Amino acid sequence: MSQVLHTPPHTPAPAEDDLAALAARHGLSVSGARPSLPEYVRQLWARRHFITAFATAKLTAQYSQAKLGQIWQVMTPLLNAAVYYFIFGVLLGTKRGVADYIPFLVTGVFIWTFTQSSIMAGTRAISGNLGLVRALHFPRAALPISFALQQLQQLLFSMAALVVILLCFGVPLNISWVLAVPILVLQFMFNAGVSMIMARMGAKTPDIAQLMPFILRTWMYVSGVMWSIDKTLANTHLPHIVKVLLESNPAAVYIDLMRFALIDSFHASQLPHHVWAYALGWALLAGVGGFIYFWKAEETYGRG
């Protein structure tokens, strides 16, 4: 007597739409899915204490192995300023015709270092912290923002030394010094925005971090850190477009605004027209644009 084997009928696999509906019904969501922009901002604000603590911890640990410790936060930009003074001020003669050249130079170096260090740290914010990114769930924008905040904290240490230098070289205390606060706020927004742009690019292509020092060095040379853009443009016959590009360069805008705020001999006539509009425009363009650009790739960070 033969046995008849009955094969159970084949049950088709559930369609992706059915699975998605089932997951949504039970409150499940895609792991690492990008939240909406308002929700992303809310999550970032909820972690503001982490951002501040992370920035402070990184700043404290930065020179923990050095015997002079946190003194290097001030010594590093001062030594850079000394080198630039010897090469550009003495050997190349860029100090001629520039009143209060040492305060002029030190202010430029400190403000430029803030932008340079923020962008360099932002470039490695994701690629250099993959362990943290893969282990914990948090808005990834917290990393480049915290690195920009770390550099702002370091700049504030340096500003104490800058005030001493200004007073020692006869620059009087002035009510215009309070303008340093809105200038730093706008520069921080710009730096954080560019840091987020570079963080996304650096996460995808880590080799960009090797290229950035050359780009930043070139940017520094055209930003009037060691020389006066105003006096140079007055004595040359450069095309108008070149003059506009030099004057609207965001690094030069924030440097010259800080010089105007702190140095009594640096007058408003040395600033480009609509300089505050430039400063606000660059801050909004880089800050808002960089934040959205970074947010759009949120779910890709730490993968692959």
C-alpha positions as CSV (number, residue, x, y, z in Angstrom):
1,M,0.0,0.0,0.0
2,S,1.6,3.3,-1.1
3,Q,1.8,6.3,1.0
4,V,0.8,9.7,-0.4
5,L,3.0,12.5,0.8
6,H,1.1,15.8,1.1
7,T,3.3,18.9,0.7
8,P,1.9,21.9,2.6
9,P,1.0,24.7,0.2
10,H,3.7,27.4,-0.2
11,T,3.1,30.5,1.8
12,P,4.4,33.6,0.1
13,A,6.7,35.9,2.1
14,P,5.0,39.0,3.3
15,A,5.5,42.0,1.1
16,E,7.8,44.9,2.2
17,D,4.8,47.1,2.5
18,D,3.1,44.6,4.8
19,L,6.2,44.4,7.0
20,A,6.5,48.2,7.2
21,A,2.8,48.4,8.2
22,L,3.3,45.7,10.8
23,A,6.4,47.4,12.3
24,A,4.6,50.8,12.4
25,R,1.6,49.2,14.1
26,H,3.9,48.0,16.9
27,G,5.8,51.2,17.2
28,L,9.0,50.0,15.5
29,S,11.2,52.2,13.3
30,V,14.3,51.8,11.1
31,S,17.5,51.7,13.2
32,G,19.4,54.9,12.7
33,A,16.7,56.5,10.5
34,R,17.1,60.2,10.0
35,P,14.5,62.2,12.1
36,S,12.7,65.2,10.8
37,L,14.6,68.5,10.9
38,P,12.6,70.0,13.8
39,E,12.9,66.7,15.7
40,Y,16.6,66.6,15.1
41,V,17.0,70.1,16.5
42,R,15.0,69.1,19.5
43,Q,17.2,66.0,20.1
44,L,20.3,68.2,19.8
45,W,19.0,70.7,22.3
46,A,18.2,67.9,24.7
47,R,21.9,66.9,24.6
48,R,23.3,70.4,25.1
49,H,24.8,69.4,28.4
50,F,26.7,66.5,26.7
51,I,27.9,68.9,24.0
52,T,29.3,71.3,26.6
53,A,30.8,68.6,28.8
54,F,32.4,66.8,25.8
55,A,34.0,70.1,24.6
56,T,35.3,70.9,28.0
57,A,36.7,67.3,28.5
58,K,38.5,67.4,25.1
59,L,40.0,70.8,25.9
60,T,41.2,69.6,29.3
61,A,42.7,66.5,27.9
62,Q,44.4,68.3,24.9
63,Y,47.5,69.2,26.8
64,S,47.3,66.8,29.7
65,Q,50.6,65.1,28.8
66,A,52.5,68.4,28.5
67,K,54.4,69.7,31.6
68,L,53.1,73.2,31.0
69,G,49.6,71.9,30.7
70,Q,46.9,74.4,29.8
71,I,49.5,77.2,29.4
72,W,49.9,75.9,25.8
73,Q,46.4,77.1,25.0
74,V,47.9,80.6,25.1
75,M,51.5,79.9,24.2
76,T,50.7,78.2,20.9
77,P,49.0,81.1,19.2
78,L,51.5,83.5,20.8
79,L,54.5,81.6,19.4
80,N,52.8,81.5,16.0
81,A,52.4,85.3,16.2
82,A,56.1,85.7,17.1
83,V,57.1,83.6,14.0
84,Y,54.8,85.6,11.7
85,Y,56.0,88.9,13.1
86,F,59.6,88.0,12.3
87,I,58.9,86.6,8.8
88,F,56.3,89.0,7.6
89,G,56.6,92.0,9.8
90,V,60.4,92.2,9.9
91,L,61.8,90.4,6.9
92,L,59.0,91.2,4.4
93,G,58.1,94.5,5.9
94,T,54.3,94.1,6.1
95,K,54.3,96.2,9.4
96,R,55.2,99.4,7.5
97,G,52.3,101.8,7.5
98,V,50.2,99.6,9.9
99,A,49.6,101.3,13.3
100,D,49.9,99.1,16.4
101,Y,51.2,96.2,14.3
102,I,51.8,93.8,17.1
103,P,48.2,94.1,18.5
104,F,47.1,94.0,14.8
105,L,49.0,90.8,14.2
106,V,48.2,89.0,17.4
107,T,44.5,89.7,17.0
108,G,44.6,88.3,13.5
109,V,46.4,85.2,14.6
110,F,44.1,84.5,17.5
111,I,40.9,84.9,15.5
112,W,42.2,83.0,12.5
113,T,43.4,80.1,14.7
114,F,39.8,79.9,16.0
115,T,38.5,79.3,12.5
116,Q,41.4,77.1,11.4
117,S,41.2,74.8,14.4
118,S,37.4,74.5,14.3
119,I,37.5,73.4,10.7
120,M,40.4,70.9,11.2
121,A,38.7,69.4,14.2
122,G,35.4,69.2,12.4
123,T,36.9,67.4,9.5
124,R,37.8,64.5,11.8
125,A,34.7,64.8,14.0
126,I,33.0,61.6,12.6
127,S,35.9,59.7,11.1
128,G,38.0,60.1,14.2
129,N,35.2,59.1,16.6
130,L,33.7,56.0,14.9
131,G,33.8,54.0,18.1
132,L,31.5,56.6,19.8
133,V,29.3,57.0,16.7
134,R,28.7,53.2,16.4
135,A,28.3,52.6,20.1
136,L,25.8,55.3,21.1
137,H,22.7,56.8,19.5
138,F,22.7,60.6,19.5
139,P,22.5,63.4,16.9
140,R,25.8,63.2,15.2
141,A,25.9,67.0,14.8
142,A,26.7,67.1,18.5
143,L,30.3,66.1,17.5
144,P,31.3,68.9,15.1
145,I,29.4,71.5,17.2
146,S,31.3,70.3,20.4
147,F,34.6,70.6,18.6
148,A,33.8,74.2,17.5
149,L,32.8,74.9,21.1
150,Q,36.0,73.5,22.3
151,Q,37.9,75.9,20.1
152,L,35.8,78.8,21.3
153,Q,36.7,77.9,24.9
154,Q,40.4,77.8,23.9
155,L,40.0,81.2,22.2
156,L,38.6,82.7,25.4
157,F,41.7,81.7,27.2
158,S,43.8,83.3,24.5
159,M,41.7,86.5,24.7
160,A,42.9,87.1,28.2
161,A,46.5,87.2,26.9
162,L,45.4,89.4,24.0
163,V,43.9,91.9,26.4
164,V,47.3,92.1,28.3
165,I,49.1,92.6,25.0
166,L,46.8,95.4,23.9
167,L,47.2,97.2,27.2
168,C,51.0,96.7,27.2
169,F,51.3,98.2,23.8
170,G,49.3,101.3,24.7
171,V,45.9,100.3,23.3
172,P,43.3,102.0,25.6
173,L,40.4,100.1,27.1
174,N,37.3,101.2,25.1
175,I,33.5,100.6,25.2
176,S,33.9,99.2,21.6
177,W,35.5,96.1,23.2
178,V,31.9,94.8,24.0
179,L,31.5,94.3,20.2
180,A,33.8,91.3,20.6
181,V,30.8,89.4,22.0
182,P,28.5,89.5,18.9
183,I,31.5,89.1,16.6
184,L,32.5,85.8,18.4
185,V,28.9,84.6,18.3
186,L,28.7,85.2,14.5
187,Q,32.1,83.6,14.0
188,F,31.2,80.6,16.1
189,M,28.1,80.1,13.9
190,F,30.2,80.3,10.8
191,N,32.9,77.9,12.2
192,A,30.3,75.4,13.4
193,G,28.6,75.4,10.1
194,V,31.7,74.8,8.1
195,S,32.8,72.2,10.6
196,M,29.6,70.3,9.9
197,I,30.1,70.5,6.2
198,M,33.7,69.2,6.5
199,A,32.5,66.5,9.0
200,R,30.1,65.0,6.5
201,M,32.8,65.2,3.7
202,G,35.4,63.8,6.0
203,A,33.2,60.9,7.1
204,K,32.8,59.8,3.5
205,T,36.4,60.6,2.4
206,P,38.8,60.6,5.3
207,D,41.7,61.6,3.1
208,I,40.3,65.2,3.0
209,A,41.8,65.6,6.5
210,Q,45.3,65.3,4.8
211,L,44.4,68.0,2.2
212,M,42.9,70.5,4.6
213,P,46.1,72.0,6.1
214,F,47.2,73.1,2.6
215,I,43.8,74.6,1.9
216,L,43.7,76.4,5.2
217,R,47.2,77.7,4.9
218,T,46.4,79.2,1.5
219,W,43.2,80.7,3.0
220,M,45.2,82.3,5.8
221,Y,47.6,84.0,3.4
222,V,44.7,85.8,1.6
223,S,42.8,86.7,4.8
224,G,45.0,89.6,6.0
225,V,46.2,87.8,9.1
226,M,49.8,89.2,8.7
227,W,49.1,92.2,6.4
228,S,46.6,94.9,6.0
229,I,44.0,94.2,3.2
230,D,42.9,97.9,3.2
231,K,46.4,99.3,2.7
232,T,47.4,96.7,0.2
233,L,44.3,97.2,-2.0
234,A,44.9,101.0,-1.9
235,N,48.4,100.6,-3.3
236,T,47.6,98.1,-6.1
237,H,45.6,98.0,-9.3
238,L,44.0,94.6,-8.8
239,P,40.8,93.9,-10.8
240,H,37.6,94.9,-8.9
241,I,36.4,91.3,-8.6
242,V,39.6,90.4,-6.7
243,K,39.1,93.3,-4.3
244,V,35.6,92.2,-3.7
245,L,36.6,88.6,-3.0
246,L,39.4,89.7,-0.6
247,E,37.1,92.1,1.3
248,S,34.2,89.6,1.5
249,N,36.4,86.7,2.6
250,P,34.6,85.5,5.8
251,A,37.9,84.9,7.7
252,A,39.0,88.5,6.8
253,V,35.6,89.9,7.8
254,Y,35.7,88.5,11.3
255,I,39.4,89.3,11.8
256,D,38.9,93.0,10.7
257,L,35.7,93.3,12.8
258,M,37.6,92.1,15.9
259,R,40.5,94.5,15.1
260,F,38.0,97.4,14.8
261,A,36.4,96.4,18.1
262,L,39.7,96.1,20.1
263,I,42.3,98.3,18.5
264,D,41.8,102.1,18.8
265,S,43.9,102.9,15.7
266,F,41.9,100.5,13.4
267,H,39.2,102.8,12.1
268,A,35.8,102.1,10.5
269,S,37.2,103.5,7.2
270,Q,39.5,100.4,7.0
271,L,36.5,98.0,7.0
272,P,34.7,97.0,3.8
273,H,31.3,98.4,3.1
274,H,28.4,96.5,4.7
275,V,30.9,94.5,6.8
276,W,28.2,93.6,9.5
277,A,25.9,92.3,6.7
278,Y,28.8,90.2,5.5
279,A,29.4,88.8,9.0
280,L,25.8,88.0,9.5
281,G,25.3,86.6,6.0
282,W,28.3,84.2,6.3
283,A,27.2,83.1,9.8
284,L,23.6,82.3,8.6
285,L,24.7,80.7,5.3
286,A,27.4,78.5,6.8
287,G,25.5,77.8,10.1
288,V,22.1,77.0,8.7
289,G,23.3,75.6,5.4
290,G,26.0,73.4,7.1
291,F,23.5,72.1,9.6
292,I,21.0,71.0,7.0
293,Y,23.8,69.5,4.8
294,F,25.0,67.5,7.7
295,W,21.5,66.4,8.8
296,K,20.7,65.0,5.4
297,A,23.4,62.3,5.8
298,E,22.6,61.5,9.4
299,E,21.7,57.9,8.9
300,T,25.0,57.2,7.0
301,Y,27.5,58.1,9.7
302,G,29.4,55.2,11.1
303,R,28.3,52.7,8.5
304,G,30.3,50.8,6.1
